[in-house]
């Protein structure tokens, strides 16, 4: 795969994701057969856990599965795609938006596979960052459709052609759900990438919106408390403290300690 834009320095989150994926792979390879199977199985995405273990769902698997890889070729290819296309995307939308998007694509892939796995009778654990990376490739292709990539390092094609081709392969391969590749995870990541750009979600800082919502709720709660306090003080002036319930007295005590 050739250049898809000018890489420059590796962006903040892409660099850390590369280190995490490679580092975890090396640790797992060193431990090898000495690593208990229950640990590997517990960190991989295991659809049967999500149904047999309910209501105690292994929600950590929606993240941990994306940092495990089956072999050197698997982790190398994913890291290469993350370097090129994750780097393009993070430089375009910013680090905070990128890492929220990456996590969202990974989680979406895990959730879809957990549901489909039950209906397809698939219980084999799923590992790999491919779903999140397919999201990066699709999102990058939406933003820079005509950016040139060199397939196999030789054939120049527009990025949108590469992304569309990869999605098509996954769609055509969905019938082979029993194979070694979780195509549904790839497609879920691609869908998140498509919607993220198509709907303009990348223009919204999710974390900032959450903080703004929290501040609005705090202001609303404070206004409600002030209104209740005014009503209680008015009643005290007319009827005295004896007219208050224990709960209202506790409220007054709490308000007296408010900064």
N, C-alpha and C positions, 0 to 999 in steps of 0.2 A: 504494500500500500504506500503510495507516494504522498506528496505534500497536499494537505487539505487546508490551505491558508498558511500563514507564517507562524510557526510555533513559538519562537522566541523563548523566553523563560517559562518554565513549567508553572502554571498558576498554583496558588496556595492549596486549594482543596484537592485538585488533581494530584499534586505531588504527595499529599498525605494519604490519599486513597491508593496510589501506587505503592507507597511504602507499606501500608497496611496489608494489601493483597499479597505482595511479594514476601513480606515478613512472616505473615501467617502461614503461607505455603512452605517456606523454609522450615519453620518450627514444626509443622506437621510432618514434613519429610524427615526431619531429624528424629522425631519421636517414633515415627513409623509404626511398626507392629506393637511397640510398647504402649501406644496410646489406646486406652480402653475403647472398645467399639461404642459403648453407651455414650461417651463424650462426643465422638464424631456424629453419631446418630442423633444426639440431642441438639447439636448445633446446626445440622443440615435441616432443610425443610422437609418434614415428614408428614404427608397428608393424613395418614392414619391417626397420628397424635391429635390432630385437630378435631377428630370426630370421636374417637374412643376416649380421649382425655377430657372432653367437655364436662363441666364448664371451666375446667382449669386448662386454658389454652396456652400453648407454648409460643406466646407472641414474640419472644426474643428471636425465634427462628426466622421471622420476616426480615431481620437484619443480618443475623449471623450467617445464613446460608450464602449470602452474597460475598462473603470473604473467604470461602472455602473453594478449592479447585481440585480437579481430579488428576491432573498431571501437569508436567512442565509445558506442554503445548497449549493446554487449556488456559493456564494462568498467563503465559506469554502473549497469546493472541488477545485475551481480554485486556491486559495491561497496554498492549500496543494500541488497541482501539480507544482505550480510555485516554492515552497520551495525546493522540491526534484529535479525536472528536470531542472528548471531554474538555480538552484544553481550549478548543475553538469555542465551545459553549460557555465555559466559565469566563473567558476573556470578554465574551459578548454580553453576558447578563450579570456578571459580578459573582463573587464568591458565595455570599450568603444565599442568593437566589439559587445558585447552582447546587449547593449541598442539600438544600430543601428539595429541589427537583430530583436529584439523584436518589435520595432516600425515598421519595414518593414513588418513583418508577420501580425501585427495588421492592417496596412493600406491595405495590399493586400487582406485580408479577407473582409474588408469593401468595397473596390472597387468592388470585385467580386459580393458581395451580392447586391450592388447598381445596378449593371447591370442586374444580373439574376432576381432580385426582380421585375424589370420593365416587363420583359418578362413573369414572372410567375404571375404577378398581385398581388404581395405581398407588402402591404403598412405598415404592423405592424412594429413598431420600434424594432430594434435588439440591445441587450446589452450583455456585458460580455467579459472577457478576454480570452475566450476559444480558439479563433483562434490563438492568439499569443502563448498561452500555448501549443497548438497542435504543433506549430512550434518548441517550445523548446523540447518537447518530441521526435519529429521526428529527430531533429538535434542531440540530446543527444544519441538517438538510433543508428544513423549513426556513431557517434564517439566511442560509447561504446556498441556495439551490444550484447555482451555476459554478460554485467553487470546484476546481478540478482536483480529482484524486487519480492516482495511477494504480489501476488494478494490477496486482502481481508485480508492481513496480514498473510496469511497461505500458499498459493500455490506459490512455487518459479518458476519463468519463466524468460527467457532472456529478456532483455529490448526490443530487436528488435521484439519479439513476441507480446509484449504489444502494441508497436507502430503500427505494422502491423494490429493487431486486431482492434485497435481503428479506423484506416483509413478504414478498411474493413466495419466496422459498419456504418461509415459516408457515404461511397459509396453506400451501400445497402439501406441506409435511404434517399438518395437524392430524391427518388420518392415522399417522403412525405414532399414536400417543404412547405406545409401549417401547419406543426406541430410546436411545441413550440421550437424546436432546429434548429438553422441555420447551417445545416451540411456543406453547401458550404463555410461558413466562416472557419470552422474547416479544410476543405480540402485545402483551399487556404493557411492557415498557415502551414499545413503539407508539401505542395509543396515547399513553401519558405524554410522550414527547410531542406528538402531533397536536393534542389538545392544548398543551402548555403554551405553544407558540400561536396556534390558530386562534385561541380564545384570548390571547393577549395577557395571560396570567403572568408571563415573565416580566411584565411592566409593573407588577404589583409586588411590593416587598411584603411577603406573608408575615414575617415576624413583626414588622412595623404595624401591620394591620391588627395583629393579635394584641399588641401593646396598646394601640389606640382603643380597641374594644374594651380592654381591661380598664383603661382610664375613664372611659365613658361610664362603665358599670360602677366604678368607685364614686364618681361624681353623682350618679343617680342614687346610690345608697346613702351617700352623705346628705343629699337634699331630703331624702325620705326620713332620715334620722332627725334632721333639724326640724322638719315639720312636726314629727311626733313629739319632739322635745318641747316645742312651742306650745303644743296642745296640752301636754302634761303640766307645764308651768302655769298655764292659764287656769287649769282645773285646780291646781294646788292653791293659787291665790284666792279662789272662790270657796273651795271645799276643804282645803287642808290636806296634809300628807296622808291622813287616814283614809282618804278616798281612793288611794292608789292600791293596786294589786301588788303581790310580791314580785311578779314579773316586771311590772312597770317601775317598781323601786330598783330592781336590778338593772333595768335599762338606764335609769337616771345615774346610778352609780358608775355604770360603764361609760356613760357620756361625760361624767365629771373627770374621768381619767383620760379622755381623748385629747391628744395634743392640739 
